[in-house]
Amino acid sequence: MLNLSIPVRIVNFVSNFLSSRSIYIDSQNSLLPPRIVWKGLPQGSVLSPLLYSIYTYDLELSVNSFCNILQYADDIAIYISLDNLLAACSRLNISMSYLQDWLTDHGLSLSVPKSSVVIFSRHRQVPEINILYNNEPIPIRENVKLLGVILDSKLAFSHHINYVSKKCEKNINILRALSGVWWGSHPFSQKILYNALIRSHLDYGCFVLEPCNKSSLKILDRIQSKSLRIIIGAMKSSPINALQVECVDPPLYLRRQYLSDRYFFKIYQLSSHPLISKLHLLLEYISSKHYWTHKESPCLTNSLVTLLHLPYPVSQFKSCPIFDIPYDAIIFQPNIHLDLGIEKDCPIANSKVSRVIDNLWKGWLIIYTDASKKSDESCTGAAVWIPRFKIILNFKCPSISSTFTGEATAIHEALIYIEAHNLNKSVILTDSKSCLLAILSNQFQSKYKIPLILKIKHTLYRCHLKGIQVSLAWIPGHSGIKGNETADLMAKNASRNGLPCNLTYSSDIVLLAKKKLNNNWNTLWKATQNIKGKHYAAIQCAILPKPWFFKFNKANKHSTSTICRLRIGHACTPVHLAKLRIRDSSLCECGLDEGTSDHIFFNCPKLSCSLYDYLPPDIPRPINFDSLLTYTNTPYVYILCDFINTNGIKV
């Protein structure tokens, strides 16, 4: 396989869309007179990206007959994959000739020194090639940096991992400067800094690295473990799997797969996305050629396999779902009431709702909608209840669907019923404020273009055009409102007996990535805790959603590091230091007993008072120190921190 990557830098951007004259002030040297730019835009102008995209819209057409082209702003990669190296060079040279003609016609130029040619091949000996631009040879290199990722000729990614490692090491020094073992910023702040300064570099483009050089990936693992030790002040002997669970930071190979799943699940709703077809071809090649039998499969192919094994089809669109509905429907603002003056758990909520209906919607058709999901494995039920006509609409969504999807399905089906039967002056009462806020939100700025929300907006707009008045309002759930309680019972029944809705949406599948990560990590933790981290496994059986010290960010670094060390089981107690052969004896400095954590906190005569005197009476006695460390999600942690600070315990 041969790929040639030629990043192109536009050194003289020209735009025919501007006025014939514009003034550009050279900010680098204020002593120079203003330069007159006859065409173009000053660097950093907000119009530059838009005008550049318009100006170079046909650049791809000039070379795609001979080669493939990738373009991101002014960086261009031209590549081709052929078995014959000479044929590949010939086609690339023809493409460069056509590219030169296009650039000349448009008043642009190519920076040859900043461009490069890379041959991607598994052959050890690769013959020399000559790629020309304007009779000037383009430099041939062993690697190239494209969009922040260094691609080497063997795709081992060793250069990229070393590059990431150097960037992370500099930022690790920031963590070191901000705190030590017994002083400095709290682990809560350190963990946030780690996520921003170090893990962001580890995450960028990480799921395209595998399969690659395993020894290089271990460099990234060491960066993670080093950072986690600094965050909580752990000893170097601390087991890595316990460090990861204590800081709730999964192993990097699981995180790479998680990021791959999350990315691919988002783009899968676009059936025209070029990555989907390429991954299908790659998966077929792996299956037919039995390739990568001695290596791990690529993360993206694993993500594709996960989707292919889903029991339900995934909703897909040829383009972004927002383009499938009219613009007027997107900007239409329906009549939605988010505050009817009824608080949650109000004892007279039912009578208040009746009064509000009489004041605002007297004579209107009242419709209640609700959704229910009992467990992660059960289906999501959606129900529509129309008390006046005694009509029930029940729908059973796939188990992967969220409650939000169920609520949106119920609202959409209620609107379809209203439109089909021309039910003027109807009001839909729902206990899902998130759905109503999503309907009101600006869909152009929304993070997820949820198809169901777009369908609801389109249906509301159609009703508006037909003169059908429809209002939506939020009511608190589980507050004794009769219509809502009835709809809730019907939704629970719909999860078993409702009309099947087998279509799943990308917004729900993205949640599957996090669930898959948690399951794989818990399985790994249970499998490795018998080898390393036995002491910690007895204290922390399951992985928490967030580190325990996030709740106690008012405690100082000294006490937090002490508790973390004692939880992991690697602390500077006499017993542990003797085990590491740092001390000759495991006796406590008092000389009365072995220096275990129980002795240090409960029985050592050097203490101003025993920990028993600090503990509240509701903690059952007798108690050992290890069982006390399981109370890290309770306010008892502050009592333990206060005892550590009072007695100056440093272990």
Residue pairs with C-beta under 8 A, 6 or more apart in sequence:
1 81
1 120
1 121
1 122
2 80
2 81
2 82
2 85
2 88
2 119
2 120
2 121
3 79
3 80
3 81
3 118
3 119
3 120
4 67
4 78
4 79
4 80
4 88
4 92
4 117
4 118
4 119
4 131
5 77
5 78
5 79
5 116
5 117
5 118
5 144
5 146
5 151
6 76
6 77
6 78
6 96
6 115
6 116
6 117
6 131
6 138
7 75
7 76
7 77
7 114
7 115
7 116
7 144
7 145
7 146
8 74
8 75
8 76
8 110
8 111
8 115
9 74
9 75
9 110
9 111
9 114
9 115
10 52
10 74
10 108
10 109
11 109
11 111
12 40
12 107
12 108
12 109
13 40
13 41
13 48
13 52
13 74
13 108
14 39
14 40
14 55
14 106
14 107
14 108
15 39
15 40
15 41
15 51
15 52
15 55
16 39
16 55
17 51
17 54
17 55
18 39
18 40
18 41
18 51
20 38
21 36
21 38
22 37
22 38
22 40
22 41
22 42
23 34
23 36
23 37
24 34
24 35
24 36
24 37
24 40
24 42
25 34
25 35
25 42
26 32
26 34
26 35
39 107
41 47
41 48
41 51
49 73
52 73
52 74
55 106
56 71
56 106
58 102
59 69
59 71
59 76
59 102
60 69
60 71
62 98
62 99
62 101
62 102
63 69
63 78
63 95
63 98
63 99
63 102
66 80
66 91
66 92
66 94
66 95
66 98
67 78
67 79
67 80
67 91
67 92
67 95
68 78
68 79
68 80
69 76
69 77
69 78
69 79
70 76
70 77
70 78
70 79
71 77
72 147
75 146
75 147
77 146
78 92
78 95
78 96
78 99
80 88
80 91
80 92
81 88
82 88
82 91
85 119
85 126
85 127
85 129
89 129
89 130
89 131
92 131
93 131
93 132
96 131
96 132
96 133
96 138
99 110
99 133
100 110
100 133
100 134
103 109
103 110
110 133
110 134
112 133
112 134
112 136
112 138
112 139
113 139
115 133
115 138
115 139
116 138
116 139
116 140
116 141
116 144
117 129
117 131
117 138
117 139
117 140
117 141
118 140
118 141
118 142
118 143
118 144
118 151
118 152
118 153
119 126
119 129
119 140
119 153
120 151
120 153
120 154
120 155
121 153
122 154
126 153
128 140
129 140
130 137
131 137
131 138
131 140
132 138
142 152
142 153
143 150
143 151
143 152
143 153
143 159
144 150
144 151
145 151
147 205
148 204
148 205
149 160
149 204
149 205
149 208
150 157
150 159
150 160
150 163
151 157
151 160
152 158
152 159
152 160
155 212
156 212
156 213
156 216
157 209
157 212
157 213
157 216
158 212
158 213
158 216
160 209
161 209
161 212
161 213
161 216
161 217
161 219
161 220
162 216
162 219
164 201
164 202
164 204
164 220
165 219
165 220
165 223
167 201
168 198
168 201
168 202
168 223
168 227
169 223
171 197
171 198
171 201
172 198
172 223
172 226
172 227
172 230
174 193
174 197
175 190
175 193
175 194
175 197
175 198
175 227
175 230
175 231
176 230
178 184
178 185
178 189
178 190
178 193
179 185
179 190
179 230
179 233
179 557
180 233
180 557
181 233
181 557
181 561
182 233
182 557
182 558
182 561
182 650
183 557
183 558
184 557
185 557
186 549
186 553
186 555
186 556
186 557
186 560
187 231
187 232
187 233
187 247
187 547
187 549
187 557
187 560
187 561
187 564
188 547
188 549
188 550
188 553
189 553
190 230
190 231
191 231
191 247
191 547
191 550
194 227
194 228
194 231
198 223
198 227
199 224
199 249
202 220
202 223
202 224
202 252
202 255
203 255
203 259
206 252
206 255
206 256
206 259
207 256
207 257
207 259
207 260
207 263
207 299
207 300
208 298
208 299
208 300
209 217
209 256
210 217
210 253
210 256
210 296
210 298
210 299
211 292
211 295
211 296
211 297
211 298
217 252
217 253
220 252
221 240
221 251
221 252
224 244
224 249
224 252
225 240
225 243
228 234
228 243
228 244
228 246
228 247
228 249
229 235
229 236
229 238
229 243
231 247
232 243
232 246
232 247
232 549
232 560
232 561
232 564
232 565
233 557
233 560
233 561
233 564
233 565
234 243
234 246
234 561
234 564
234 565
234 568
234 570
235 565
235 570
235 571
235 572
237 570
237 580
238 565
238 568
238 570
239 532
239 533
239 536
239 568
239 570
240 532
241 251
241 524
241 525
241 528
241 529
241 532
241 533
242 532
242 533
242 536
242 537
242 568
242 569
243 568
244 250
244 251
245 525
245 533
245 536
245 540
245 543
246 536
246 540
246 547
246 564
246 567
246 568
247 547
248 543
248 544
248 545
248 546
248 547
250 258
250 517
250 521
251 521
251 524
254 517
254 520
254 521
254 524
255 517
256 299
257 299
257 302
257 303
257 516
257 517
257 520
258 513
258 514
258 516
258 517
259 299
260 299
260 300
260 302
260 303
261 302
261 303
261 306
261 512
261 513
261 516
261 517
262 510
262 513
262 514
263 303
264 275
264 279
264 300
264 303
264 304
264 307
265 303
265 307
265 506
265 509
265 510
265 512
265 513
266 506
266 510
267 273
267 275
267 276
268 276
268 307
268 314
268 316
268 506
268 509
269 314
269 315
269 316
269 317
269 321
269 451
269 505
269 506
270 276
270 316
270 317
270 318
270 319
270 320
271 316
271 317
271 318
272 318
272 319
275 300
276 304
279 300
279 301
279 304
280 304
282 298
282 301
283 301
283 304
283 305
285 291
286 292
286 297
286 301
292 298
306 512
306 516
307 314
307 509
310 400
310 504
310 509
311 398
312 398
312 400
312 502
312 503
312 504
313 502
313 503
313 504
314 503
314 504
314 505
314 506
314 509
315 451
315 503
315 504
315 505
315 506
317 324
317 451
320 449
321 449
321 450
321 451
321 454
322 330
322 443
322 444
322 449
322 454
324 454
325 454
325 455
325 457
325 458
326 458
326 461
328 461
329 457
329 458
329 460
329 461
329 462
330 443
330 444
330 454
330 457
332 457
332 460
332 461
332 464
333 440
334 439
334 440
334 457
334 460
334 464
334 470
334 471
334 472
335 469
335 470
335 471
335 472
336 436
336 439
336 440
336 471
336 472
336 473
337 360
337 471
337 472
337 473
337 474
338 433
338 436
338 437
338 473
338 474
339 474
340 352
340 353
340 356
340 473
340 474
340 475
341 352
341 356
342 349
342 352
342 353
342 356
342 475
342 476
342 479
343 349
343 476
344 476
344 477
344 479
345 476
345 478
345 479
346 352
346 476
346 479
347 480
349 475
349 476
349 479
349 480
349 481
350 479
350 480
350 481
350 482
353 429
353 475
353 481
353 483
357 364
357 366
357 427
360 427
360 471
361 425
361 427
361 471
363 425
364 425
364 426
364 427
364 471
365 386
365 388
365 418
365 423
365 425
365 426
365 427
366 386
366 387
366 388
366 427
366 429
366 483
367 384
367 385
367 386
367 414
367 418
367 426
367 427
367 428
367 429
368 384
368 385
368 386
368 387
368 428
368 429
368 430
368 483
368 484
368 486
368 487
369 382
369 383
369 384
369 385
369 407
369 410
369 411
369 414
369 428
369 429
369 430
369 432
369 487
370 382
370 383
370 385
370 407
370 410
370 430
370 431
370 477
370 484
370 487
370 488
370 490
370 491
371 380
371 381
371 382
371 383
371 403
371 405
371 406
371 407
371 409
371 410
371 432
371 491
372 380
372 381
372 383
372 403
372 406
372 488
372 491
372 492
372 494
372 495
373 379
373 380
373 381
373 401
373 402
373 403
373 406
373 495
374 492
374 495
376 399
376 515
377 399
378 399
378 495
379 396
379 397
379 398
379 399
379 401
379 495
379 496
379 498
380 396
380 397
380 398
380 399
380 401
380 402
380 403
380 405
380 406
380 495
381 394
381 395
381 396
381 397
381 406
381 490
381 491
381 492
381 493
381 494
381 495
381 496
381 498
382 394
382 395
382 396
382 397
382 406
382 407
382 409
382 410
382 413
382 491
382 494
382 498
382 501
383 392
383 393
383 394
383 395
383 410
383 487
383 488
383 490
383 491
383 493
383 494
383 498
384 391
384 392
384 393
384 410
384 413
384 414
384 417
384 487
385 391
385 392
385 483
385 486
385 487
385 490
386 392
386 417
387 483
387 486
392 490
393 410
393 413
393 414
393 417
394 490
394 491
394 493
394 494
394 497
394 498
394 499
395 409
395 410
395 413
395 494
395 498
395 499
395 500
395 501
396 494
396 495
396 496
396 497
396 498
396 499
396 500
396 501
397 405
397 406
397 409
397 501
398 501
398 502
398 503
398 504
400 504
400 508
400 509
400 511
400 512
401 504
401 505
401 508
402 507
402 508
402 511
403 432
404 432
404 434
404 435
404 507
405 452
405 505
405 507
405 508
406 491
407 430
407 432
407 434
407 435
408 432
408 435
408 438
408 450
408 452
408 453
408 456
409 452
409 501
410 430
410 491
411 428
411 430
411 432
411 435
411 456
411 472
412 452
412 455
412 456
412 459
414 428
415 428
415 456
415 459
415 460
415 463
415 470
416 459
417 423
418 426
418 463
418 468
418 470
419 459
419 462
419 463
419 466
419 468
422 466
422 468
423 468
424 467
424 468
424 469
425 469
426 468
426 469
426 470
426 471
427 470
427 471
427 472
427 473
428 470
428 471
428 472
428 473
429 473
429 474
429 475
429 483
429 484
430 436
430 472
430 473
430 474
430 475
431 474
431 475
431 476
431 477
431 478
431 484
432 474
433 474
435 453
436 472
436 474
438 446
438 450
438 453
439 453
439 456
439 457
439 460
439 472
443 449
443 453
443 454
443 457
448 506
448 507
448 510
450 505
450 507
451 505
452 505
460 470
463 469
463 470
464 470
475 481
475 484
477 484
477 488
478 484
478 485
478 488
518 543
521 543
522 542
522 543
525 537
525 543
529 536
529 537
530 537
533 568
533 569
534 569
535 568
535 569
535 626
536 567
536 568
536 569
538 626
539 567
539 626
539 629
539 630
540 567
540 630
544 633
548 632
548 633
548 637
549 555
549 560
549 563
549 564
551 633
552 560
552 637
552 638
552 641
555 637
555 638
555 641
556 641
556 645
558 644
558 645
558 650
559 640
559 641
559 642
559 644
559 645
560 641
562 571
562 644
562 649
562 650
562 651
563 629
563 632
563 637
563 640
563 641
563 644
565 571
565 572
565 651
566 597
566 625
566 629
566 651
567 629
567 632
569 576
570 576
571 597
571 651
572 650
572 651
573 595
573 596
573 597
573 600
573 651
574 583
574 585
574 586
574 587
574 588
574 589
574 594
574 595
575 586
575 594
575 595
575 596
577 583
577 586
578 584
578 585
578 586
579 586
586 594
586 595
587 593
587 594
587 595
588 594
588 595
588 599
588 600
588 604
589 595
589 606
590 604
590 605
590 606
592 599
592 603
592 604
592 605
593 599
593 603
597 625
597 626
597 651
598 624
598 625
600 649
600 651
601 607
601 610
601 611
601 625
601 643
601 649
602 610
602 611
602 612
602 625
603 610
607 647
608 646
608 647
611 625
611 640
611 643
612 621
614 639
614 640
614 642
614 643
615 623
615 628
615 636
615 639
616 636
616 639
619 628
619 631
619 636
628 636
628 640
631 637
643 649
